[in-house]
Amino acid sequence: MPRHLAAAAATLALLTGQLCAPAAGLVSESTMPPQYKEVIKPELAQKYTYTQDGDYSKSLGVPTYEWMPANGCPRAVIIGVHGLTLHGRRYRVLARMLAANGVGFVAFDMRGFGRCRFDDNNVFNTDPKDNKRKVDHEKSYQDLVTLTKLVNQKYPDLPIVVLGESLGCTFCVRVAGELPDIVDGIILSAPAVHVNPKMYATPSDIKQGIKAIVSLHHEVDLHAFITQLVSSRQEVVDEMLDDPHILKKLPIGALLHTDEFVAKTSKWGKNVSCHLAVLIIQGSQDGCVAPKHVTDLMMNMPSENVRLAWRAHYGHLQLETMFMRAAIIDAIGSWLDDQSKENKVAMKTLAEDVVNAGGTVTP
């Protein structure tokens, strides 16, 4: 992979440039309505392939999405875990760019989200005893474990990185801690350690909260959460509101379940390997994650290879949007480059130079 993905801005231009012939897979890759002019220039489209509900879906029974380099085997594979209310195809712009640069990307819809929830034809809800329309983080975690093992079986000699945003980060930290032999690195964007109570405790939701005391099935309207907390960029807010596969309501029981689940992130972080490569991306204007929670998570991780990409004035949602920032792409590309075999050889040579210069290399 070129240093810092060579030219993040140039690649983004290929993804979001002037109108041109769309890629063949664009219709199924995107869930956005027609007014969003999401097109891919042919010179990038020919560099990757897109597969929806392939072999991974046959094994898991949930929706899966794959973006792979068109020419040859990938040099690494990233498994994406989406955030609360979102779905796997929200990573499509990032995934296309990575695949075009030789890094495969696999994502899935967690239970209760995406096409697990919006499954009018019961494609993924054939078993009445296994309702995938319902949010179930524990079962979704087991789906991630199975998917990670399947990717490892298919690519046994490649680095496997698990990437998450917000809620998805908790899944990444847990799988890295419990299955250290099949996860080489994790990328965490705005890792959730506690659900912001403003999601369901704003003044406009007090009445709903009272109703929820009576019924945990009462659905909380998340429009205030999306418009006030997720991003200060209006285009990102509008994109979320216009995506029909993003949930705009959730039962209070699912929110409480999520809060209980993400509260274990720091605890699970204590179990990761000291050799695990970790990248944390965090914006200073994040309305959902407090900086203290991010630093607590970093302090709990025993890894000797943790990098924080702090971005001033950035909000919560950075990866699951078509409105990507080049600085975010650069942070991921730089980190991926630094985990390469070539860079590790260069670091070993540098350590030898320190010794040759009369110094001592310490951990």
LUMGUFI-831205 format. One record per residue (C-alpha): residue number from 1; y, x, z. Coordinates in nm, 4 decimals, decimal comma. Last residue first. Example, Ala and Ser with C-alpha at 12.3 -4.5 7.8 and 13.67 -1.06 7.14 Angstrom:
LUMGUFI-831205
pos=2	north=-0,1060	east=1,3670	up=0,7140 $
pos=1	north=-0,4500	east=1,2300	up=0,7800 $
end
This chain:
LUMGUFI-831205
pos=363	north=-0,1470	east=1,0754	up=2,5320 $
pos=362	north=-0,0316	east=1,4425	up=2,5497 $
pos=361	north=0,0064	east=1,7004	up=2,2726 $
pos=360	north=0,1011	east=2,0411	up=2,4110 $
pos=359	north=0,3611	east=2,2641	up=2,2550 $
pos=358	north=0,3499	east=2,6211	up=2,1268 $
pos=357	north=0,4494	east=2,5499	up=1,7688 $
pos=356	north=0,0853	east=2,5540	up=1,6607 $
pos=355	north=0,0169	east=2,2802	up=1,9151 $
pos=354	north=0,2951	east=2,0618	up=1,7727 $
pos=353	north=0,1723	east=2,1386	up=1,4197 $
pos=352	north=-0,1746	east=2,0188	up=1,5168 $
pos=351	north=-0,0260	east=1,6892	up=1,6348 $
pos=350	north=0,1531	east=1,6548	up=1,3003 $
pos=349	north=-0,1754	east=1,7091	up=1,1167 $
pos=348	north=-0,3384	east=1,4371	up=1,3252 $
pos=347	north=-0,0445	east=1,2070	up=1,2495 $
pos=346	north=-0,0842	east=1,2724	up=0,8754 $
pos=345	north=-0,4557	east=1,1918	up=0,8942 $
pos=344	north=-0,3720	east=0,8681	up=1,0747 $
pos=343	north=-0,1148	east=0,7916	up=0,8049 $
pos=342	north=-0,3706	east=0,8310	up=0,5275 $
pos=341	north=-0,6258	east=0,6183	up=0,7095 $
pos=340	north=-0,3787	east=0,3313	up=0,7221 $
pos=339	north=-0,2431	east=0,1875	up=1,0478 $
pos=338	north=0,1090	east=0,3156	up=0,9766 $
pos=337	north=0,1108	east=0,1409	up=0,6407 $
pos=336	north=0,0289	east=-0,1906	up=0,8044 $
pos=335	north=0,3155	east=-0,1433	up=1,0497 $
pos=334	north=0,5629	east=-0,0623	up=0,7741 $
pos=333	north=0,4523	east=-0,3622	up=0,5716 $
pos=332	north=0,4805	east=-0,5994	up=0,8662 $
pos=331	north=0,8288	east=-0,4782	up=0,9627 $
pos=330	north=0,9421	east=-0,4737	up=0,5977 $
pos=329	north=0,8284	east=-0,8314	up=0,5460 $
pos=328	north=1,0303	east=-0,9344	up=0,8498 $
pos=327	north=1,3370	east=-0,7427	up=0,7285 $
pos=326	north=1,3037	east=-0,9059	up=0,3837 $
pos=325	north=1,3533	east=-1,2502	up=0,5359 $
pos=324	north=1,1363	east=-1,5372	up=0,4166 $
pos=323	north=1,2566	east=-1,8855	up=0,3284 $
pos=322	north=0,9181	east=-2,0166	up=0,2106 $
pos=321	north=0,8234	east=-2,0648	up=0,5735 $
pos=320	north=0,5396	east=-1,9890	up=0,8103 $
pos=319	north=0,6313	east=-1,6271	up=0,8856 $
pos=318	north=0,9675	east=-1,6422	up=1,0660 $
pos=317	north=0,9794	east=-1,9453	up=1,2978 $
pos=316	north=1,1413	east=-1,8732	up=1,6350 $
pos=315	north=1,4955	east=-1,7609	up=1,5624 $
pos=314	north=1,6544	east=-1,4348	up=1,4498 $
pos=313	north=1,9912	east=-1,3255	up=1,5936 $
pos=312	north=1,8687	east=-0,9725	up=1,6666 $
pos=311	north=1,5230	east=-0,8823	up=1,5353 $
pos=310	north=1,2946	east=-0,6915	up=1,7690 $
pos=309	north=0,9885	east=-0,5414	up=1,6030 $
pos=308	north=0,7837	east=-0,4430	up=1,9062 $
pos=307	north=0,5003	east=-0,1966	up=1,8503 $
pos=306	north=0,1877	east=-0,1656	up=2,0619 $
pos=305	north=-0,0560	east=0,1229	up=2,0063 $
pos=304	north=-0,1660	east=0,2432	up=2,3492 $
pos=303	north=-0,3298	east=-0,0922	up=2,4160 $
pos=302	north=-0,3663	east=-0,1931	up=2,7809 $
pos=301	north=-0,1889	east=-0,5243	up=2,7196 $
pos=300	north=-0,0356	east=-0,6730	up=3,0332 $
pos=299	north=0,3010	east=-0,5047	up=2,9820 $
pos=298	north=0,3267	east=-0,6400	up=2,6292 $
pos=297	north=0,2566	east=-0,9940	up=2,7492 $
pos=296	north=0,5189	east=-0,9645	up=3,0218 $
pos=295	north=0,7650	east=-0,8337	up=2,7622 $
pos=294	north=0,7081	east=-1,1432	up=2,5483 $
pos=293	north=0,7399	east=-1,3781	up=2,8451 $
pos=292	north=1,0666	east=-1,2137	up=2,9446 $
pos=291	north=1,2044	east=-1,2673	up=2,5933 $
pos=290	north=1,1773	east=-1,6477	up=2,6398 $
pos=289	north=0,9927	east=-1,8268	up=2,3590 $
pos=288	north=1,0961	east=-2,1613	up=2,2072 $
pos=287	north=1,4658	east=-2,1259	up=2,1277 $
pos=286	north=1,4248	east=-1,7792	up=1,9770 $
pos=285	north=1,7708	east=-1,6290	up=1,9316 $
pos=284	north=1,6642	east=-1,2700	up=2,0096 $
pos=283	north=1,3875	east=-1,2795	up=1,7511 $
pos=282	north=1,0423	east=-1,1382	up=1,8185 $
pos=281	north=0,7785	east=-0,9709	up=1,6032 $
pos=280	north=0,4919	east=-0,8130	up=1,7971 $
pos=279	north=0,2658	east=-0,5623	up=1,6199 $
pos=278	north=-0,0548	east=-0,4510	up=1,7913 $
pos=277	north=-0,3140	east=-0,1882	up=1,6977 $
pos=276	north=-0,6072	east=-0,2069	up=1,9395 $
pos=275	north=-0,7119	east=0,1311	up=2,0779 $
pos=274	north=-0,6680	east=0,0412	up=2,4458 $
pos=273	north=-0,8905	east=-0,2559	up=2,3700 $
pos=272	north=-0,7761	east=-0,6059	up=2,4588 $
pos=271	north=-0,8814	east=-0,7644	up=2,7878 $
pos=270	north=-0,5451	east=-0,7708	up=2,9666 $
pos=269	north=-0,4024	east=-0,9796	up=2,6816 $
pos=268	north=-0,6341	east=-1,2629	up=2,7806 $
pos=267	north=-0,4388	east=-1,2979	up=3,1031 $
pos=266	north=-0,1075	east=-1,2797	up=2,9157 $
pos=265	north=-0,2171	east=-1,5555	up=2,6781 $
pos=264	north=-0,3590	east=-1,7849	up=2,9474 $
pos=263	north=-0,0433	east=-1,9998	up=2,9662 $
pos=262	north=-0,0999	east=-2,0686	up=2,5958 $
pos=261	north=-0,3947	east=-2,2980	up=2,6747 $
pos=260	north=-0,2406	east=-2,4930	up=2,9629 $
pos=259	north=0,0749	east=-2,5568	up=2,7606 $
pos=258	north=-0,1339	east=-2,6655	up=2,4618 $
pos=257	north=-0,3343	east=-2,9135	up=2,6715 $
pos=256	north=-0,0057	east=-3,0517	up=2,8065 $
pos=255	north=0,1180	east=-3,0930	up=2,4503 $
pos=254	north=-0,2094	east=-3,2554	up=2,3397 $
pos=253	north=-0,1935	east=-3,4996	up=2,6324 $
pos=252	north=0,1652	east=-3,5886	up=2,5431 $
pos=251	north=0,0299	east=-3,7084	up=2,2097 $
pos=250	north=0,1976	east=-3,5352	up=1,9165 $
pos=249	north=0,4623	east=-3,6482	up=1,6697 $
pos=248	north=0,6316	east=-3,4884	up=1,3681 $
pos=247	north=0,3150	east=-3,3155	up=1,2501 $
pos=246	north=0,3561	east=-3,0909	up=0,9465 $
pos=245	north=0,1482	east=-3,2037	up=0,6490 $
pos=244	north=0,4269	east=-3,4162	up=0,4991 $
pos=243	north=0,6571	east=-3,1107	up=0,4706 $
pos=242	north=1,0100	east=-3,2533	up=0,4554 $
pos=241	north=1,0914	east=-3,2073	up=0,8245 $
pos=240	north=0,9628	east=-2,8507	up=0,8199 $
pos=239	north=1,1613	east=-2,7614	up=0,5079 $
pos=238	north=1,4740	east=-2,9230	up=0,6484 $
pos=237	north=1,4500	east=-2,7080	up=0,9617 $
pos=236	north=1,3931	east=-2,3923	up=0,7569 $
pos=235	north=1,6897	east=-2,4704	up=0,5310 $
pos=234	north=1,9055	east=-2,5426	up=0,8346 $
pos=233	north=1,8543	east=-2,1963	up=0,9803 $
pos=232	north=1,8949	east=-2,2175	up=1,3578 $
pos=231	north=1,5179	east=-2,2395	up=1,3902 $
pos=230	north=1,2435	east=-2,3936	up=1,6020 $
pos=229	north=1,4496	east=-2,5200	up=1,8950 $
pos=228	north=1,7060	east=-2,7839	up=1,7948 $
pos=227	north=1,5869	east=-2,9526	up=1,4747 $
pos=226	north=1,2130	east=-2,9079	up=1,5208 $
pos=225	north=1,2047	east=-2,9851	up=1,8932 $
pos=224	north=1,4401	east=-3,2803	up=1,8494 $
pos=223	north=1,2152	east=-3,4175	up=1,5752 $
pos=222	north=0,9077	east=-3,3834	up=1,7956 $
pos=221	north=0,8580	east=-3,7515	up=1,8842 $
pos=220	north=0,6074	east=-3,7696	up=2,1676 $
pos=219	north=0,2950	east=-3,9764	up=2,1110 $
pos=218	north=0,1455	east=-4,1795	up=2,3963 $
pos=217	north=-0,2206	east=-4,0841	up=2,4258 $
pos=216	north=-0,1660	east=-3,9473	up=2,7765 $
pos=215	north=-0,0986	east=-4,3075	up=2,8786 $
pos=214	north=0,0736	east=-4,4432	up=3,1889 $
pos=213	north=0,2488	east=-4,1219	up=3,2777 $
pos=212	north=0,3181	east=-4,0897	up=2,9074 $
pos=211	north=0,5438	east=-4,3948	up=2,9180 $
pos=210	north=0,7664	east=-4,2175	up=3,1664 $
pos=209	north=0,7732	east=-3,9161	up=2,9364 $
pos=208	north=0,8764	east=-4,1356	up=2,6453 $
pos=207	north=1,1742	east=-4,2585	up=2,8452 $
pos=206	north=1,2649	east=-3,9014	up=2,9315 $
pos=205	north=1,2414	east=-3,8025	up=2,5647 $
pos=204	north=1,6064	east=-3,8439	up=2,4690 $
pos=203	north=1,7105	east=-3,6407	up=2,7718 $
pos=202	north=1,4881	east=-3,3536	up=2,6555 $
pos=201	north=1,1577	east=-3,3190	up=2,8402 $
pos=200	north=0,8963	east=-3,3138	up=2,5641 $
pos=199	north=0,9688	east=-3,0048	up=2,3603 $
pos=198	north=1,2359	east=-2,9095	up=2,6140 $
pos=197	north=0,9474	east=-2,8000	up=2,8361 $
pos=196	north=0,9169	east=-2,4828	up=2,6235 $
pos=195	north=0,5442	east=-2,4223	up=2,5993 $
pos=194	north=0,4567	east=-2,1090	up=2,7934 $
pos=193	north=0,3123	east=-1,7791	up=2,6718 $
pos=192	north=0,3917	east=-1,8364	up=2,3057 $
pos=191	north=0,3993	east=-1,5245	up=2,0904 $
pos=190	north=0,7031	east=-1,5162	up=1,8606 $
pos=189	north=0,5187	east=-1,3469	up=1,5720 $
pos=188	north=0,2044	east=-1,1674	up=1,6827 $
pos=187	north=0,0209	east=-0,9325	up=1,4460 $
pos=186	north=-0,3211	east=-0,8219	up=1,5664 $
pos=185	north=-0,5329	east=-0,5171	up=1,4868 $
pos=184	north=-0,8839	east=-0,3877	up=1,4270 $
pos=183	north=-1,0761	east=-0,7026	up=1,5167 $
pos=182	north=-1,4557	east=-0,7045	up=1,4776 $
pos=181	north=-1,5641	east=-0,4767	up=1,7613 $
pos=180	north=-1,2993	east=-0,6019	up=2,0036 $
pos=179	north=-1,4473	east=-0,9533	up=2,0145 $
pos=178	north=-1,3331	east=-1,1040	up=2,3457 $
pos=177	north=-0,9985	east=-0,9278	up=2,3715 $
pos=176	north=-0,9084	east=-0,9454	up=2,0035 $
pos=175	north=-1,0231	east=-1,3097	up=1,9919 $
pos=174	north=-0,8013	east=-1,3959	up=2,2888 $
pos=173	north=-0,4905	east=-1,2205	up=2,1614 $
pos=172	north=-0,5208	east=-1,3805	up=1,8180 $
pos=171	north=-0,5794	east=-1,7313	up=1,9559 $
pos=170	north=-0,2726	east=-1,6998	up=2,1794 $
pos=169	north=-0,0693	east=-1,5807	up=1,8806 $
pos=168	north=-0,1411	east=-1,9028	up=1,6900 $
pos=167	north=0,0691	east=-2,0989	up=1,9410 $
pos=166	north=0,3798	east=-1,9084	up=1,8209 $
pos=165	north=0,2798	east=-1,7296	up=1,4999 $
pos=164	north=-0,0533	east=-1,5644	up=1,4445 $
pos=163	north=-0,2108	east=-1,2746	up=1,2597 $
pos=162	north=-0,5644	east=-1,1383	up=1,2967 $
pos=161	north=-0,6218	east=-0,8014	up=1,1300 $
pos=160	north=-0,9546	east=-0,6853	up=0,9856 $
pos=159	north=-0,9803	east=-0,3272	up=0,8593 $
pos=158	north=-1,2361	east=-0,3011	up=0,5786 $
pos=157	north=-1,5893	east=-0,1606	up=0,5767 $
pos=156	north=-1,7785	east=-0,4779	up=0,6651 $
pos=155	north=-1,5901	east=-0,6995	up=0,4176 $
pos=154	north=-1,8107	east=-1,0077	up=0,3706 $
pos=153	north=-1,9724	east=-0,9804	up=0,7133 $
pos=152	north=-1,6365	east=-0,9098	up=0,8734 $
pos=151	north=-1,4835	east=-1,2148	up=0,7051 $
pos=150	north=-1,7731	east=-1,4254	up=0,8359 $
pos=149	north=-1,7301	east=-1,2915	up=1,1895 $
pos=148	north=-1,3590	east=-1,3691	up=1,1841 $
pos=147	north=-1,4295	east=-1,7203	up=1,0540 $
pos=146	north=-1,6821	east=-1,7871	up=1,3309 $
pos=145	north=-1,4415	east=-1,6679	up=1,5996 $
pos=144	north=-1,1585	east=-1,8693	up=1,4429 $
pos=143	north=-1,3727	east=-2,1853	up=1,4415 $
pos=142	north=-1,4573	east=-2,1160	up=1,8082 $
pos=141	north=-1,0849	east=-2,1014	up=1,8769 $
pos=140	north=-1,0382	east=-2,4317	up=1,6976 $
pos=139	north=-1,3055	east=-2,5791	up=1,9239 $
pos=138	north=-1,1165	east=-2,4572	up=2,2305 $
pos=137	north=-0,7812	east=-2,5654	up=2,0899 $
pos=136	north=-0,8849	east=-2,9271	up=2,0371 $
pos=135	north=-0,6178	east=-3,1454	up=1,8766 $
pos=134	north=-0,7865	east=-3,4605	up=1,7448 $
pos=133	north=-0,8225	east=-3,5238	up=1,3719 $
pos=132	north=-1,1313	east=-3,3047	up=1,3838 $
pos=131	north=-1,3354	east=-3,5813	up=1,5489 $
pos=130	north=-1,6820	east=-3,4354	up=1,6015 $
pos=129	north=-1,9118	east=-3,7171	up=1,7210 $
pos=128	north=-1,8153	east=-3,9349	up=1,4223 $
pos=127	north=-1,9405	east=-3,6571	up=1,1903 $
pos=126	north=-1,7950	east=-3,6785	up=0,8397 $
pos=125	north=-1,4441	east=-3,5776	up=0,9375 $
pos=124	north=-1,3742	east=-3,2863	up=0,7033 $
pos=123	north=-1,3713	east=-3,4747	up=0,3732 $
pos=122	north=-1,2956	east=-3,8022	up=0,5473 $
pos=121	north=-1,1049	east=-3,9379	up=0,2465 $
pos=120	north=-0,7829	east=-3,9956	up=0,4420 $
pos=119	north=-0,7951	east=-3,6510	up=0,6005 $
pos=118	north=-0,4428	east=-3,5899	up=0,7297 $
pos=117	north=-0,5472	east=-3,4526	up=1,0696 $
pos=116	north=-0,7994	east=-3,1895	up=0,9579 $
pos=115	north=-0,5841	east=-3,1587	up=0,6470 $
pos=114	north=-0,3016	east=-3,0065	up=0,8453 $
pos=113	north=-0,3412	east=-3,0257	up=1,2227 $
pos=112	north=-0,5671	east=-3,1911	up=1,4811 $
pos=111	north=-0,8280	east=-2,9210	up=1,4539 $
pos=110	north=-0,6882	east=-2,5988	up=1,3147 $
pos=109	north=-0,6183	east=-2,5634	up=0,9452 $
pos=108	north=-0,7370	east=-2,2320	up=0,8030 $
pos=107	north=-0,5988	east=-1,9031	up=0,6744 $
pos=106	north=-0,7324	east=-1,6007	up=0,4840 $
pos=105	north=-0,5161	east=-1,3179	up=0,3488 $
pos=104	north=-0,6243	east=-1,0166	up=0,1429 $
pos=103	north=-0,4094	east=-0,7019	up=0,1305 $
pos=102	north=-0,3682	east=-0,5265	up=-0,2056 $
pos=101	north=0,0038	east=-0,5619	up=-0,2699 $
pos=100	north=-0,0227	east=-0,8898	up=-0,4645 $
pos=99	north=-0,2366	east=-1,0163	up=-0,1771 $
pos=98	north=0,0396	east=-0,9346	up=0,0704 $
pos=97	north=0,3038	east=-1,1140	up=-0,1367 $
pos=96	north=0,0872	east=-1,4188	up=-0,1899 $
pos=95	north=0,0006	east=-1,4365	up=0,1807 $
pos=94	north=0,3636	east=-1,4177	up=0,2933 $
pos=93	north=0,4559	east=-1,7005	up=0,0561 $
pos=92	north=0,1442	east=-1,9055	up=0,1482 $
pos=91	north=0,1679	east=-1,8811	up=0,5267 $
pos=90	north=0,2504	east=-2,2516	up=0,5659 $
pos=89	north=-0,0794	east=-2,3185	up=0,3902 $
pos=88	north=-0,2656	east=-2,2856	up=0,7195 $
pos=87	north=-0,0990	east=-2,5751	up=0,9035 $
pos=86	north=0,1937	east=-2,6542	up=1,1352 $
pos=85	north=0,2446	east=-2,8852	up=1,4375 $
pos=84	north=0,1853	east=-2,5892	up=1,6760 $
pos=83	north=0,1532	east=-2,2546	up=1,5013 $
pos=82	north=-0,0797	east=-2,1237	up=1,2334 $
pos=81	north=-0,3592	east=-1,8680	up=1,2607 $
pos=80	north=-0,3773	east=-1,6196	up=0,9728 $
pos=79	north=-0,6702	east=-1,3859	up=0,9070 $
pos=78	north=-0,5567	east=-1,0601	up=0,7450 $
pos=77	north=-0,7898	east=-0,8556	up=0,5262 $
pos=76	north=-0,7574	east=-0,4862	up=0,4411 $
pos=75	north=-0,7788	east=-0,2624	up=0,1328 $
pos=74	north=-0,8649	east=-0,5616	up=-0,0839 $
pos=73	north=-1,1498	east=-0,5282	up=-0,3353 $
pos=72	north=-1,0649	east=-0,5095	up=-0,7018 $
pos=71	north=-0,7997	east=-0,6571	up=-0,9279 $
pos=70	north=-0,6861	east=-1,0096	up=-0,8445 $
pos=69	north=-0,5913	east=-0,9245	up=-0,4874 $
pos=68	north=-0,6938	east=-1,2125	up=-0,2597 $
pos=67	north=-0,5274	east=-1,5264	up=-0,1226 $
pos=66	north=-0,7731	east=-1,7524	up=0,0584 $
pos=65	north=-0,7259	east=-2,0984	up=0,2100 $
pos=64	north=-0,9566	east=-2,2847	up=0,4461 $
pos=63	north=-0,9943	east=-2,6520	up=0,5440 $
pos=62	north=-1,2557	east=-2,7152	up=0,8172 $
pos=61	north=-1,6358	east=-2,7544	up=0,8027 $
pos=60	north=-1,6897	east=-2,3982	up=0,9153 $
pos=59	north=-1,9650	east=-2,2724	up=0,6839 $
pos=58	north=-1,8680	east=-2,4690	up=0,3742 $
pos=57	north=-1,5037	east=-2,4060	up=0,4530 $
pos=56	north=-1,5635	east=-2,0294	up=0,4528 $
pos=55	north=-1,7439	east=-2,0538	up=0,1189 $
pos=54	north=-1,4393	east=-2,1983	up=-0,0569 $
pos=53	north=-1,2049	east=-2,4706	up=0,0627 $
pos=52	north=-0,9069	east=-2,3473	up=-0,1397 $
pos=51	north=-0,9153	east=-2,0250	up=-0,3384 $
pos=50	north=-0,6077	east=-1,8415	up=-0,4646 $
pos=49	north=-0,6118	east=-1,5280	up=-0,6790 $
pos=48	north=-0,3570	east=-1,2457	up=-0,6817 $
pos=47	north=-0,1850	east=-1,0006	up=-0,9160 $
pos=46	north=-0,1426	east=-1,2370	up=-1,2113 $
pos=45	north=0,0944	east=-1,4557	up=-1,0126 $
pos=44	north=0,3241	east=-1,1604	up=-0,9477 $
pos=43	north=0,4078	east=-1,0847	up=-1,3110 $
pos=42	north=0,3964	east=-1,4575	up=-1,3887 $
pos=41	north=0,6889	east=-1,5438	up=-1,1608 $
pos=40	north=0,5992	east=-1,7846	up=-0,8851 $
pos=39	north=0,7649	east=-2,1208	up=-0,8367 $
pos=38	north=0,8740	east=-2,3259	up=-0,5391 $
pos=37	north=1,1566	east=-2,5465	up=-0,6558 $
pos=36	north=1,1513	east=-2,7760	up=-0,3535 $
pos=35	north=1,2583	east=-3,1122	up=-0,4946 $
pos=34	north=0,8964	east=-3,1816	up=-0,5873 $
pos=33	north=0,7728	east=-3,2404	up=-0,2296 $
pos=32	north=0,6162	east=-2,9511	up=-0,0335 $
pos=31	north=0,2451	east=-2,9160	up=0,0344 $
pos=30	north=0,2062	east=-2,5952	up=-0,1641 $
pos=29	north=-0,1067	east=-2,3995	up=-0,2485 $
pos=28	north=-0,2761	east=-2,6939	up=-0,4230 $
pos=27	north=-0,0081	east=-2,7299	up=-0,6881 $
pos=26	north=0,0619	east=-2,3573	up=-0,6988 $
pos=25	north=-0,2880	east=-2,2593	up=-0,8081 $
pos=24	north=-0,2048	east=-2,2234	up=-1,1771 $
pos=23	north=0,1074	east=-2,0198	up=-1,1095 $
pos=22	north=0,4360	east=-2,1836	up=-1,1998 $
pos=21	north=0,6119	east=-2,1114	up=-1,5304 $
pos=20	north=0,9677	east=-2,0065	up=-1,4560 $
pos=19	north=1,2639	east=-2,1144	up=-1,2449 $
pos=18	north=1,4652	east=-1,8282	up=-1,1042 $
pos=17	north=1,3364	east=-1,6251	up=-0,8122 $
pos=16	north=1,1551	east=-1,7209	up=-0,4922 $
pos=15	north=0,8279	east=-1,5322	up=-0,5175 $
pos=14	north=0,9335	east=-1,2593	up=-0,7604 $
pos=13	north=1,2538	east=-1,2141	up=-0,5644 $
pos=12	north=1,0491	east=-1,1745	up=-0,2484 $
pos=11	north=0,8737	east=-0,8838	up=-0,4147 $
pos=10	north=1,2050	east=-0,7159	up=-0,4909 $
pos=9	north=1,3287	east=-0,7698	up=-0,1359 $
pos=8	north=1,0159	east=-0,6210	up=0,0130 $
pos=7	north=1,0331	east=-0,3130	up=-0,2031 $
pos=6	north=0,7634	east=-0,0545	up=-0,1514 $
pos=5	north=0,5437	east=-0,2627	up=0,0821 $
pos=4	north=0,7138	east=-0,0688	up=0,3657 $
pos=3	north=0,5577	east=0,2457	up=0,2100 $
pos=2	north=0,3446	east=0,1359	up=-0,0851 $
pos=1	north=0,0000	east=0,0000	up=0,0000 $
end
